[in-house]
Amino acid sequence: MALIQTPARHTMGLLLLLCVVFIWVGSSFMVSKLFGELEYNRPFFITYLNTSTFSLYLVGAYASRVWTNRQISKPPPQRKRSRSDDNTTLGEASPLVTPTAPDDTSAQPLHAHIERIQPKLTVNETVKLGMSFCGLWFAANVTQNASLAYTTVANSSILCSTSGLFTLIIGAAAGVERFNTMRLAAVLVSFLGVYSIVKYGYDEANSTHMPLSWLGDMLALLSAALYGSYTTLLKRRIGDESRLDTPLFFGAVGLANILLLWPGFIVLHYTGIETFELPHSGSMWVMIAVNALVGTFLSDYLWLLAMLMTSPLVVTLGLSLTIPLSMAGDIIFNGLSVSLPYYIGAFMILSAFIVANL
């Protein structure tokens, strides 16, 4: 049982989600430029470095725990003895004090009952959750980053938005999402909007020729399926953000990434899939650092809070809003020409997001 959803809490989740949308679009263009213009096509290295920054959250988690322990160990402040205390000592009962039975739960606040039903995750549970989440998260992000090497930012964002269908199916099977006609219609409308954009929205004559665009599209779809899986996993295991020590969770994800996934460099290098090479200019290091600290370190923290404050499906459909933004970016920076079905599809996606919040 999670905390009761309130309009204020839901609105805060939507505002956080909007921040994530803008950050992710900017991050996608930055990665696309690294892979394209700067010819640094290293999706595994980029994703490994991005995920490793999560380990910095362990510093905050440790500092928070030390501060909490110090507050607990402090003796309670001494209060001056008043005349009312003397009266109580002499046996005069105060009219403001009403004795209650120790087992009377009706006088306890609502959050006390909820806390007993949904206790905060322990340190061991949080670390185990972070380690199990790391594999799915890394796979979803490395496939999404790799897709940018073979297809446009708009195409990648569009196809990744189909994660709404995967989220609804997986979430309904896991008992996390409510499966009803309205939600199914919202997902289908979003999917039709995606199809309209991909099938009829582009002017192929003026778009950049990418011979392996089909590979980028397949990687983006795989990323969408993985996203639906790990989003549902988190909502099912956590339920409400108050149960999770978020810095400790992300710190565990970053540490698991560093310790468990480094052999990937060796495998990819000697198979020729991705030869190991460090960035060869200061500007590239700056772009990679900004993408890691803002596009991953900050945005994924906000994304998790937004998902727990709303629902996996709402956040998934909300991230489809990256489509009109990435479309505008491709028009401005890459000279991409689009037709009316592109705008109709974007409107359908926006409408689906609104319906999912009703």
VEXDREN-2710 file (C-alpha; in Angstrom, 1 decimal):
% VEXDREN-2710
k/r/px/py/pz
1/MET/0.0/0.0/0.0
2/ALA/1.5/3.3/-1.1
3/LEU/0.8/6.8/0.3
4/ILE/-2.5/8.3/-0.9
5/GLN/-2.0/10.2/-4.2
6/THR/-2.7/13.9/-3.9
7/PRO/-3.1/16.5/-6.6
8/ALA/-0.1/18.5/-5.3
9/ARG/2.2/15.4/-5.3
10/HIS/1.1/14.4/-8.8
11/THR/1.6/18.0/-10.0
12/MET/5.1/18.0/-8.5
13/GLY/5.9/14.8/-10.3
14/LEU/4.7/16.3/-13.6
15/LEU/6.9/19.3/-13.1
16/LEU/9.9/17.1/-12.4
17/LEU/9.1/15.1/-15.5
18/LEU/9.0/18.3/-17.7
19/CYS/12.6/19.1/-16.5
20/VAL/13.7/15.6/-17.4
21/VAL/12.2/16.0/-20.9
22/PHE/14.2/19.1/-21.7
23/ILE/17.4/17.6/-20.2
24/TRP/17.1/14.4/-22.2
25/VAL/16.5/16.1/-25.5
26/GLY/19.6/18.3/-25.0
27/SER/21.6/15.2/-23.9
28/SER/20.5/13.3/-27.0
29/PHE/21.7/16.1/-29.3
30/MET/25.0/16.2/-27.5
31/VAL/25.6/12.5/-27.8
32/SER/24.5/12.6/-31.5
33/LYS/27.1/15.3/-32.2
34/LEU/29.8/13.2/-30.4
35/PHE/28.9/10.2/-32.5
36/GLY/28.4/12.1/-35.8
37/GLU/30.4/15.3/-36.3
38/LEU/33.2/14.5/-33.8
39/GLU/33.3/10.9/-34.9
40/TYR/33.6/9.5/-31.4
41/ASN/31.2/6.6/-31.7
42/ARG/31.7/5.0/-28.3
43/PRO/28.3/4.2/-26.8
44/PHE/29.6/1.7/-24.2
45/PHE/32.2/4.1/-22.9
46/ILE/29.7/7.0/-22.8
47/THR/27.1/4.9/-20.9
48/TYR/29.7/3.4/-18.6
49/LEU/31.0/6.8/-17.6
50/ASN/27.5/8.3/-17.2
51/THR/26.4/5.4/-14.9
52/SER/29.6/5.6/-12.9
53/THR/28.8/9.2/-11.9
54/PHE/26.0/7.7/-9.8
55/SER/28.6/6.4/-7.3
56/LEU/29.1/10.1/-6.3
57/TYR/25.7/9.8/-4.5
58/LEU/27.4/7.5/-2.0
59/VAL/29.2/10.6/-0.6
60/GLY/25.9/12.3/0.0
61/ALA/24.4/9.1/1.5
62/TYR/27.3/8.7/3.9
63/ALA/27.2/12.4/5.0
64/SER/23.4/12.1/5.5
65/ARG/23.8/9.0/7.6
66/VAL/26.6/10.6/9.8
67/TRP/24.5/13.7/10.4
68/THR/21.4/11.6/11.3
69/ASN/23.4/9.5/13.8
70/ARG/24.8/12.6/15.4
71/GLN/21.3/14.0/15.8
72/ILE/20.1/10.8/17.4
73/SER/23.0/10.7/19.8
74/LYS/22.5/14.2/21.0
75/PRO/20.8/14.4/24.5
76/PRO/17.4/16.1/24.5
77/PRO/17.4/19.8/25.4
78/GLN/16.8/20.6/29.1
79/ARG/13.6/22.4/29.8
80/LYS/13.2/24.8/32.7
81/ARG/11.0/23.6/35.5
82/SER/7.7/25.5/35.6
83/ARG/5.0/26.0/38.2
84/SER/2.7/23.7/36.1
85/ASP/5.3/20.9/36.5
86/ASP/5.2/21.4/40.3
87/ASN/1.4/21.1/40.2
88/THR/1.6/17.9/38.3
89/THR/4.1/16.5/40.7
90/LEU/1.7/17.3/43.6
91/GLY/-1.0/15.3/41.9
92/GLU/-3.0/18.0/40.2
93/ALA/-4.1/16.7/36.8
94/SER/-3.8/19.1/33.9
95/PRO/-7.0/19.6/32.0
96/LEU/-5.1/19.7/28.7
97/VAL/-3.7/16.2/29.1
98/THR/-6.0/13.3/28.1
99/PRO/-4.6/9.8/28.9
100/THR/-4.8/7.3/26.1
101/ALA/-4.5/3.6/26.1
102/PRO/-1.1/2.2/24.8
103/ASP/-2.9/0.0/22.2
104/ASP/-5.3/2.7/21.0
105/THR/-4.3/3.1/17.4
106/SER/-7.2/5.5/16.5
107/ALA/-5.3/8.4/18.1
108/GLN/-2.1/7.8/16.0
109/PRO/-1.6/9.7/12.8
110/LEU/-2.4/8.1/9.5
111/HIS/1.3/8.0/8.3
112/ALA/2.1/5.8/11.3
113/HIS/-0.2/3.1/10.0
114/ILE/1.1/3.5/6.5
115/GLU/4.7/3.3/7.7
116/ARG/4.0/0.0/9.4
117/ILE/2.5/-1.4/6.3
118/GLN/5.2/0.0/4.0
119/PRO/8.4/0.2/6.0
120/LYS/11.4/2.0/4.6
121/LEU/13.8/-0.2/2.6
122/THR/16.8/-1.4/4.6
123/VAL/20.4/-0.7/3.5
124/ASN/20.7/-4.3/2.2
125/GLU/17.4/-4.2/0.3
126/THR/18.4/-0.8/-1.2
127/VAL/21.8/-2.1/-2.4
128/LYS/20.4/-5.3/-3.8
129/LEU/17.7/-3.3/-5.7
130/GLY/20.4/-1.0/-7.1
131/MET/22.5/-3.9/-8.3
132/SER/19.5/-5.7/-9.9
133/PHE/18.4/-2.4/-11.5
134/CYS/21.9/-1.6/-12.9
135/GLY/21.9/-4.3/-15.6
136/LEU/18.5/-3.3/-17.0
137/TRP/19.3/0.4/-16.8
138/PHE/22.7/0.1/-18.5
139/ALA/21.3/-2.1/-21.3
140/ALA/18.4/0.3/-22.0
141/ASN/20.7/3.3/-22.1
142/VAL/23.5/1.8/-24.1
143/THR/21.1/0.6/-26.8
144/GLN/19.5/4.1/-26.8
145/ASN/22.9/5.8/-27.1
146/ALA/24.0/3.3/-29.8
147/SER/20.9/4.0/-31.8
148/LEU/21.9/7.7/-32.1
149/ALA/25.0/6.5/-34.1
150/TYR/22.8/5.1/-36.9
151/THR/19.6/7.1/-36.9
152/THR/18.4/10.7/-36.2
153/VAL/17.7/12.1/-32.8
154/ALA/14.0/12.4/-33.7
155/ASN/13.7/8.8/-34.9
156/SER/15.5/7.5/-31.8
157/SER/13.2/9.6/-29.5
158/ILE/10.1/8.5/-31.5
159/LEU/10.8/4.8/-31.3
160/CYS/11.9/4.9/-27.7
161/SER/8.5/6.5/-26.9
162/THR/6.9/3.1/-27.8
163/SER/8.0/2.1/-24.3
164/GLY/4.4/3.1/-23.3
165/LEU/3.1/0.0/-24.8
166/PHE/5.7/-2.2/-23.1
167/THR/5.1/-0.4/-19.8
168/LEU/1.4/-0.9/-19.9
169/ILE/1.6/-4.6/-20.7
170/ILE/4.4/-5.4/-18.2
171/GLY/3.0/-3.1/-15.6
172/ALA/-0.5/-4.7/-15.8
173/ALA/1.0/-8.2/-15.6
174/ALA/3.0/-7.2/-12.5
175/GLY/0.0/-5.5/-10.9
176/VAL/1.6/-2.1/-11.0
177/GLU/-0.5/-0.4/-13.6
178/ARG/-4.3/-0.2/-13.9
179/PHE/-5.3/-1.8/-17.2
180/ASN/-8.5/-0.1/-18.5
181/THR/-10.0/1.1/-21.7
182/MET/-8.9/4.7/-21.3
183/ARG/-5.2/3.8/-20.7
184/LEU/-5.1/1.3/-23.5
185/ALA/-6.6/4.0/-25.8
186/ALA/-4.0/6.5/-24.7
187/VAL/-1.2/4.0/-25.5
188/LEU/-2.7/3.2/-28.9
189/VAL/-3.2/6.8/-29.8
190/SER/0.5/7.5/-28.8
191/PHE/1.5/4.5/-30.9
192/LEU/-0.5/5.8/-33.9
193/GLY/1.1/9.2/-33.5
194/VAL/4.5/7.5/-33.5
195/TYR/3.6/5.6/-36.7
196/SER/2.3/8.7/-38.4
197/ILE/5.5/10.5/-37.7
198/VAL/7.9/7.7/-38.7
199/LYS/5.9/6.6/-41.8
200/TYR/4.7/9.9/-43.3
201/GLY/6.3/12.8/-41.4
202/TYR/9.7/12.9/-42.9
203/ASP/10.7/14.4/-46.2
204/GLU/13.3/11.7/-47.1
205/ALA/14.7/13.8/-49.9
206/ASN/16.0/16.4/-47.5
207/SER/16.8/14.2/-44.6
208/THR/20.3/13.0/-43.8
209/HIS/21.1/9.7/-45.5
210/MET/21.9/7.0/-42.9
211/PRO/22.5/3.6/-44.5
212/LEU/22.1/1.7/-41.2
213/SER/19.1/3.6/-40.0
214/TRP/17.2/0.3/-39.6
215/LEU/19.8/-0.8/-37.1
216/GLY/19.4/2.4/-35.1
217/ASP/15.6/1.9/-35.2
218/MET/15.9/-1.7/-33.8
219/LEU/18.2/-0.5/-31.0
220/ALA/15.8/2.2/-30.1
221/LEU/12.9/-0.3/-29.9
222/LEU/15.0/-2.6/-27.8
223/SER/15.7/0.3/-25.5
224/ALA/12.0/1.0/-25.2
225/ALA/11.3/-2.6/-24.1
226/LEU/14.1/-2.6/-21.5
227/TYR/12.8/0.8/-20.2
228/GLY/9.4/-0.6/-19.7
229/SER/10.9/-3.5/-17.8
230/TYR/13.1/-1.6/-15.3
231/THR/10.5/1.1/-14.7
232/THR/7.9/-1.5/-13.7
233/LEU/10.5/-3.3/-11.5
234/LEU/11.2/-0.1/-9.6
235/LYS/7.6/0.8/-9.0
236/ARG/6.8/-2.7/-7.9
237/ARG/9.7/-2.9/-5.5
238/ILE/9.6/0.6/-4.1
239/GLY/6.0/1.8/-4.4
240/ASP/6.5/5.3/-2.9
241/GLU/9.5/7.5/-2.8
242/SER/9.3/7.9/1.0
243/ARG/10.4/4.2/1.3
244/LEU/13.7/4.7/-0.6
245/ASP/17.0/6.2/0.4
246/THR/17.5/7.6/-3.1
247/PRO/21.2/8.7/-2.9
248/LEU/22.1/5.2/-1.5
249/PHE/20.1/3.5/-4.3
250/PHE/21.8/5.5/-7.1
251/GLY/25.2/5.1/-5.4
252/ALA/24.7/1.3/-5.4
253/VAL/23.8/1.5/-9.1
254/GLY/27.0/3.4/-9.9
255/LEU/29.2/1.2/-7.8
256/ALA/27.7/-2.0/-9.4
257/ASN/28.4/-0.5/-12.8
258/ILE/32.0/0.2/-12.0
259/LEU/32.7/-3.2/-10.5
260/LEU/30.7/-5.5/-12.7
261/LEU/30.6/-4.0/-16.2
262/TRP/34.3/-3.1/-16.9
263/PRO/35.0/-6.4/-18.7
264/GLY/32.7/-5.1/-21.5
265/PHE/35.6/-2.8/-22.6
266/ILE/37.8/-5.8/-23.2
267/VAL/35.2/-7.9/-25.0
268/LEU/34.1/-5.0/-27.3
269/HIS/37.7/-3.9/-28.0
270/TYR/39.0/-7.3/-29.1
271/THR/35.9/-8.2/-31.0
272/GLY/36.2/-4.9/-32.9
273/ILE/32.7/-3.8/-32.0
274/GLU/33.9/-0.8/-30.1
275/THR/37.7/-0.2/-29.9
276/PHE/38.8/1.6/-26.7
277/GLU/39.8/5.2/-27.2
278/LEU/39.8/8.2/-24.9
279/PRO/38.4/11.5/-26.2
280/HIS/41.1/13.4/-28.0
281/SER/40.1/17.0/-27.3
282/GLY/39.2/19.2/-24.4
283/SER/35.9/20.2/-25.9
284/MET/34.9/16.5/-26.2
285/TRP/35.7/15.9/-22.5
286/VAL/33.6/18.9/-21.6
287/MET/30.6/17.6/-23.6
288/ILE/31.0/14.2/-22.1
289/ALA/31.2/15.6/-18.6
290/VAL/28.1/17.8/-19.0
291/ASN/26.2/14.9/-20.5
292/ALA/27.2/12.7/-17.6
293/LEU/26.5/15.1/-14.7
294/VAL/23.4/16.8/-16.1
295/GLY/22.0/14.3/-18.6
296/THR/22.4/11.3/-16.3
297/PHE/23.5/12.2/-12.7
298/LEU/20.8/14.9/-12.2
299/SER/18.1/13.9/-14.7
300/ASP/17.7/10.3/-13.6
301/TYR/17.3/11.4/-10.0
302/LEU/14.5/13.7/-11.1
303/TRP/13.1/10.9/-13.3
304/LEU/12.9/8.4/-10.4
305/LEU/11.1/10.9/-8.2
306/ALA/8.7/11.8/-11.0
307/MET/7.9/8.2/-11.7
308/LEU/7.3/7.4/-8.0
309/MET/5.1/10.5/-7.6
310/THR/2.9/9.6/-10.6
311/SER/3.1/6.2/-12.3
312/PRO/5.4/4.3/-14.8
313/LEU/2.8/4.8/-17.6
314/VAL/2.4/8.5/-17.0
315/VAL/6.1/9.1/-17.0
316/THR/6.6/6.9/-20.0
317/LEU/4.0/8.7/-22.1
318/GLY/5.3/12.0/-20.7
319/LEU/8.8/11.3/-22.1
320/SER/7.1/11.1/-25.5
321/LEU/7.1/14.9/-25.3
322/THR/10.7/14.7/-26.3
323/ILE/9.4/14.1/-29.8
324/PRO/8.2/17.6/-30.6
325/LEU/11.3/19.1/-29.0
326/SER/13.7/16.8/-30.8
327/MET/11.8/17.4/-34.0
328/ALA/12.3/21.2/-33.6
329/GLY/16.0/20.5/-32.9
330/ASP/16.4/18.4/-36.0
331/ILE/14.6/21.1/-38.1
332/ILE/16.8/23.9/-36.7
333/PHE/20.2/22.2/-36.5
334/ASN/20.1/19.4/-39.1
335/GLY/17.8/21.0/-41.7
336/LEU/15.2/18.2/-41.5
337/SER/12.0/18.8/-43.4
338/VAL/8.7/17.5/-42.0
339/SER/5.2/17.4/-43.3
340/LEU/1.7/17.7/-41.8
341/PRO/1.4/14.1/-40.6
342/TYR/4.5/14.8/-38.4
343/TYR/2.6/17.5/-36.5
344/ILE/-0.6/15.4/-36.3
345/GLY/1.4/12.6/-34.8
346/ALA/3.0/14.9/-32.2
347/PHE/-0.4/16.2/-31.3
348/MET/-1.7/12.6/-30.8
349/ILE/1.2/11.9/-28.5
350/LEU/0.5/15.0/-26.4
351/SER/-3.2/14.1/-26.2
352/ALA/-2.4/10.6/-25.1
353/PHE/-0.2/12.0/-22.3
354/ILE/-3.1/14.2/-21.1
355/VAL/-5.6/11.3/-21.1
356/ALA/-3.2/9.2/-19.1
357/ASN/-3.3/11.8/-16.3
358/LEU/-7.1/12.0/-16.1
END
